[in-house]
């Protein structure tokens, strides 16, 4: 059978509370030429049972389970690797979307081949799914200069859900995917901005649920973030912010930009790193203390 126009990747780990709602709103889309690829990251709760029940009801759902937990980043990348469609979207087990989301996003992508990623405005919702804050940002980046698009993303992105928009699969394949460090979603969106335009749909079609188990809940809790980005039994991510800055350098290095454009962005990124020197210096001190001990000697 021919691949549908859109593939939706749904990586999930222990999502029994909310994954049913996420799947339900995907299957209720007004646009119907899509499939959902669910990758269960070795969940220990009822997630697998719930997802298999949904897959039995609707042939558009493909369910697979990892034998071991490969971390959030690995599971995200796996769902994309399992897709073959022209367009791709990541969905999350915690969040849900409006029924017109795919229809509106496909129209944008089909109407302009220069758009690499289209994403909607968002509602923040509480644990029960009740909206409490409308979120809008200014990342409607339809200019032709990839250098300027990249700079705007790195400088101005705040609450990140842009990577959960609809993307041109051929562009995603040119990226490094979601990396294993905090803010890797920012780096991914920045890399997508080098590959094409970012289109912001002026409708609040994405409902982002914030709760204590979500990766966005405790951004300063190293153990919480490590479990999300690496695997369930990992407690920390050494040099996480350093990894973010060096990853952005790699993004520029592997791009098809001219030498002058790359030098421009290297200088820009050096300035961004210098601006965070206190933060980066703190990471170095923490790692040295772990190696040398409180007294400063091994």
GUTORVEX-78092 format. One line per 4 residues: number of its first residue (from 1); their letters; for each residue x, y, z of C-alpha. Coordinates in nm, 3 decimals, decimal comma, padded with zeros to 5 digits, always signed. Last residue first. Layout:
% GUTORVEX-78092
NUM	A	X:Y:Z ~ ...
% end
This chain:
% GUTORVEX-78092
298	XXXX	+04,131:+01,331:+04,367 ~ +04,193:+01,669:+04,525 ~ +03,963:+01,973:+04,535 ~ +03,858:+01,921:+04,895
294	XXXX	+03,493:+01,868:+04,799 ~ +03,576:+01,578:+04,565 ~ +03,811:+01,579:+04,267 ~ +03,589:+01,419:+04,003
290	XXXX	+03,246:+01,533:+04,125 ~ +03,386:+01,868:+04,227 ~ +03,536:+01,911:+03,881 ~ +03,197:+01,836:+03,722
286	XXXX	+03,024:+02,098:+03,934 ~ +03,293:+02,358:+03,863 ~ +03,269:+02,302:+03,487 ~ +02,891:+02,332:+03,493
282	XXXX	+02,915:+02,656:+03,694 ~ +03,152:+02,797:+03,433 ~ +02,891:+02,729:+03,166 ~ +02,625:+02,917:+03,363
278	XXXX	+02,857:+03,207:+03,439 ~ +02,980:+03,216:+03,078 ~ +02,627:+03,241:+02,937 ~ +02,682:+03,564:+02,740
274	XXXX	+03,012:+03,423:+02,617 ~ +02,823:+03,125:+02,472 ~ +02,585:+03,357:+02,285 ~ +02,876:+03,562:+02,153
270	XXXX	+03,049:+03,250:+02,028 ~ +02,722:+03,151:+01,862 ~ +02,707:+03,477:+01,665 ~ +03,072:+03,451:+01,561
266	XXXX	+03,016:+03,095:+01,441 ~ +02,701:+03,216:+01,265 ~ +02,883:+03,476:+01,057 ~ +03,164:+03,231:+00,986
262	XXXX	+02,904:+02,986:+00,854 ~ +02,752:+03,250:+00,627 ~ +03,094:+03,348:+00,489 ~ +03,181:+02,984:+00,420
258	XXXX	+02,853:+02,934:+00,235 ~ +02,573:+02,745:+00,402 ~ +02,510:+02,378:+00,320 ~ +02,491:+02,288:+00,688
254	XXXX	+02,719:+02,034:+00,861 ~ +02,926:+02,301:+01,040 ~ +02,625:+02,512:+01,138 ~ +02,457:+02,219:+01,313
250	XXXX	+02,790:+02,116:+01,465 ~ +02,825:+02,461:+01,622 ~ +02,471:+02,429:+01,758 ~ +02,572:+02,096:+01,910
246	XXXX	+02,868:+02,260:+02,084 ~ +02,635:+02,510:+02,251 ~ +02,383:+02,248:+02,363 ~ +02,650:+02,008:+02,483
242	XXXX	+02,804:+02,283:+02,692 ~ +02,462:+02,334:+02,846 ~ +02,439:+01,965:+02,939 ~ +02,795:+01,938:+03,070
238	XXXX	+02,722:+01,606:+03,243 ~ +02,363:+01,479:+03,206 ~ +02,242:+01,332:+03,535 ~ +02,039:+01,055:+03,695
234	XXXX	+02,011:+00,784:+03,431 ~ +01,789:+00,485:+03,516 ~ +01,485:+00,581:+03,307 ~ +01,685:+00,672:+03,002
230	XXXX	+01,868:+00,962:+02,839 ~ +01,661:+01,277:+02,778 ~ +01,375:+01,220:+03,020 ~ +01,569:+01,055:+03,301
226	XXXX	+01,837:+01,320:+03,269 ~ +01,579:+01,601:+03,290 ~ +01,435:+01,473:+03,617 ~ +01,778:+01,409:+03,767
222	XXXX	+01,906:+01,754:+03,672 ~ +01,608:+01,940:+03,816 ~ +01,627:+02,290:+03,669 ~ +01,374:+02,224:+03,392
218	XXXX	+01,126:+02,071:+03,635 ~ +00,790:+02,074:+03,452 ~ +00,888:+02,086:+03,086 ~ +00,989:+01,718:+03,075
214	XXXX	+00,643:+01,620:+03,199 ~ +00,600:+01,412:+03,515 ~ +00,490:+01,695:+03,741 ~ +00,225:+01,832:+03,506
210	XXXX	+00,201:+02,076:+03,216 ~ -00,033:+01,983:+02,931 ~ +00,024:+02,155:+02,600 ~ -00,289:+02,195:+02,391
206	XXXX	-00,204:+02,265:+02,026 ~ -00,455:+02,421:+01,788 ~ -00,435:+02,783:+01,896 ~ -00,475:+02,933:+01,550
202	XXXX	-00,248:+03,185:+01,384 ~ -00,040:+02,924:+01,202 ~ +00,330:+03,003:+01,231 ~ +00,534:+02,908:+00,924
198	XXXX	+00,905:+02,836:+00,961 ~ +01,103:+02,863:+00,639 ~ +01,356:+02,613:+00,516 ~ +01,671:+02,412:+00,580
194	XXXX	+01,851:+02,657:+00,808 ~ +01,531:+02,697:+01,013 ~ +01,524:+02,318:+01,059 ~ +01,861:+02,343:+01,232
190	XXXX	+01,726:+02,603:+01,473 ~ +01,421:+02,384:+01,542 ~ +01,653:+02,094:+01,628 ~ +01,874:+02,310:+01,849
186	XXXX	+01,570:+02,430:+02,043 ~ +01,447:+02,071:+02,083 ~ +01,795:+01,978:+02,210 ~ +01,730:+02,221:+02,496
182	XXXX	+01,850:+01,965:+02,755 ~ +02,086:+01,708:+02,608 ~ +02,060:+01,379:+02,423 ~ +01,998:+01,505:+02,070
178	XXXX	+01,670:+01,521:+01,876 ~ +01,737:+01,471:+01,505 ~ +02,081:+01,534:+01,358 ~ +01,923:+01,711:+01,065
174	XXXX	+01,918:+01,626:+00,693 ~ +01,646:+01,363:+00,738 ~ +01,422:+01,628:+00,897 ~ +01,437:+01,831:+00,575
170	XXXX	+01,326:+01,542:+00,353 ~ +01,047:+01,477:+00,602 ~ +00,889:+01,821:+00,556 ~ +00,761:+01,904:+00,900
166	XXXX	+00,425:+01,945:+01,073 ~ +00,444:+02,099:+01,420 ~ +00,568:+01,926:+01,733 ~ +00,919:+02,068:+01,683
162	XXXX	+00,761:+02,411:+01,736 ~ +00,659:+02,321:+02,090 ~ +00,929:+02,516:+02,269 ~ +00,833:+02,779:+02,524
158	XXXX	+01,101:+03,040:+02,462 ~ +01,252:+03,090:+02,115 ~ +01,393:+03,440:+02,072 ~ +01,769:+03,431:+02,044
154	XXXX	+01,831:+03,084:+01,897 ~ +01,527:+03,100:+01,668 ~ +01,597:+03,456:+01,555 ~ +01,959:+03,373:+01,475
150	XXXX	+01,862:+03,071:+01,265 ~ +01,609:+03,269:+01,061 ~ +01,869:+03,541:+01,002 ~ +02,125:+03,293:+00,872
146	XXXX	+01,865:+03,113:+00,661 ~ +01,790:+03,433:+00,463 ~ +01,471:+03,390:+00,255 ~ +01,232:+03,538:+00,508
142	XXXX	+00,924:+03,344:+00,617 ~ +01,007:+03,315:+00,984 ~ +00,681:+03,324:+01,182 ~ +00,867:+03,279:+01,508
138	XXXX	+00,702:+03,558:+01,702 ~ +00,540:+03,381:+01,995 ~ +00,191:+03,314:+02,121 ~ +00,076:+03,123:+02,428
134	XXXX	-00,276:+03,126:+02,567 ~ -00,281:+03,037:+02,936 ~ -00,525:+02,843:+03,153 ~ -00,673:+02,572:+02,931
130	XXXX	-00,834:+02,281:+03,123 ~ -00,680:+01,943:+03,037 ~ -00,709:+01,794:+03,385 ~ -00,334:+01,831:+03,450
126	XXXX	-00,351:+02,196:+03,350 ~ -00,356:+02,333:+02,998 ~ -00,121:+02,566:+02,813 ~ -00,284:+02,668:+02,489
122	XXXX	-00,077:+02,689:+02,175 ~ -00,017:+02,865:+01,846 ~ +00,034:+02,631:+01,557 ~ +00,339:+02,495:+01,372
118	XXXX	+00,459:+02,471:+01,015 ~ +00,808:+02,339:+00,936 ~ +01,030:+02,327:+00,628 ~ +00,840:+02,585:+00,424
114	XXXX	+01,003:+02,646:+00,085 ~ +00,761:+02,409:-00,090 ~ +00,478:+02,659:-00,028 ~ +00,113:+02,561:-00,080
110	XXXX	+00,153:+02,193:+00,005 ~ +00,313:+02,283:+00,337 ~ +00,048:+02,538:+00,430 ~ -00,243:+02,315:+00,329
106	XXXX	-00,086:+02,024:+00,522 ~ -00,077:+02,241:+00,834 ~ -00,443:+02,342:+00,813 ~ -00,566:+01,986:+00,761
102	XXXX	-00,331:+01,845:+01,026 ~ -00,452:+02,082:+01,297 ~ -00,823:+02,084:+01,212 ~ -00,925:+01,844:+01,491
98	XXXX	-00,753:+02,045:+01,767 ~ -00,456:+01,886:+01,942 ~ -00,350:+01,690:+02,249 ~ -00,063:+01,678:+02,496
94	XXXX	+00,072:+01,424:+02,743 ~ +00,143:+01,133:+02,507 ~ +00,329:+01,353:+02,264 ~ +00,293:+01,400:+01,890
90	XXXX	+00,576:+01,430:+01,641 ~ +00,480:+01,530:+01,290 ~ +00,601:+01,410:+00,954 ~ +00,536:+01,500:+00,594
86	XXXX	+00,624:+01,315:+00,273 ~ +00,572:+00,980:+00,444 ~ +00,828:+00,705:+00,506 ~ +00,820:+00,675:+00,886
82	XXXX	+01,006:+00,425:+01,108 ~ +01,309:+00,653:+01,138 ~ +01,080:+00,931:+01,263 ~ +00,953:+00,710:+01,543
78	XXXX	+01,309:+00,607:+01,628 ~ +01,428:+00,967:+01,656 ~ +01,168:+01,042:+01,922 ~ +01,254:+00,719:+02,104
74	XXXX	+01,623:+00,801:+02,112 ~ +01,557:+01,150:+02,244 ~ +01,324:+01,023:+02,517 ~ +01,558:+00,755:+02,643
70	XXXX	+01,631:+00,410:+02,503 ~ +01,421:+00,219:+02,755 ~ +01,462:-00,151:+02,683 ~ +01,272:-00,405:+02,471
66	XXXX	+01,117:-00,120:+02,270 ~ +00,747:-00,165:+02,190 ~ +00,574:-00,120:+01,856 ~ +00,230:+00,006:+01,764
62	XXXX	+00,113:+00,107:+01,416 ~ -00,215:+00,300:+01,415 ~ -00,399:+00,375:+01,090 ~ -00,570:+00,036:+01,116
58	XXXX	-00,804:+00,169:+01,389 ~ -00,974:-00,034:+01,663 ~ -00,698:-00,288:+01,729 ~ -00,444:-00,006:+01,741
54	XXXX	-00,648:+00,169:+02,013 ~ -00,647:-00,145:+02,228 ~ -00,275:-00,193:+02,165 ~ -00,211:+00,161:+02,287
50	XXXX	-00,402:+00,108:+02,611 ~ -00,233:-00,225:+02,687 ~ +00,111:-00,082:+02,614 ~ +00,057:+00,222:+02,837
46	XXXX	-00,070:+00,018:+03,131 ~ +00,242:+00,077:+03,345 ~ +00,603:-00,039:+03,308 ~ +00,670:+00,127:+02,974
42	XXXX	+00,951:-00,014:+02,760 ~ +00,973:+00,296:+02,538 ~ +00,642:+00,241:+02,358 ~ +00,681:+00,362:+02,000
38	XXXX	+00,351:+00,461:+01,843 ~ +00,347:+00,531:+01,469 ~ +00,024:+00,707:+01,373 ~ -00,089:+00,705:+01,010
34	XXXX	-00,211:+00,981:+00,784 ~ -00,448:+01,061:+00,497 ~ -00,745:+01,160:+00,718 ~ -00,753:+01,538:+00,747
30	XXXX	-01,049:+01,629:+00,969 ~ -00,851:+01,486:+01,262 ~ -01,043:+01,275:+01,514 ~ -00,780:+00,997:+01,512
26	XXXX	-00,524:+01,241:+01,647 ~ -00,759:+01,365:+01,918 ~ -00,820:+01,009:+02,039 ~ -00,451:+00,921:+02,040
22	XXXX	-00,364:+01,211:+02,270 ~ -00,662:+01,142:+02,496 ~ -00,559:+00,778:+02,530 ~ -00,200:+00,876:+02,605
18	XXXX	-00,298:+01,082:+02,910 ~ -00,290:+00,875:+03,228 ~ -00,120:+00,564:+03,084 ~ +00,187:+00,755:+02,968
14	XXXX	+00,457:+00,535:+03,114 ~ +00,690:+00,608:+02,822 ~ +00,561:+00,730:+02,487 ~ +00,693:+00,828:+02,144
10	XXXX	+00,407:+00,919:+01,907 ~ +00,522:+00,969:+01,549 ~ +00,262:+01,108:+01,311 ~ +00,310:+01,017:+00,945
6	XXXX	+00,152:+01,232:+00,676 ~ +00,088:+01,180:+00,303 ~ -00,005:+00,816:+00,354 ~ +00,239:+00,553:+00,225
2	XX	+00,114:+00,355:-00,070 ~ +00,000:+00,000:+00,000
% end
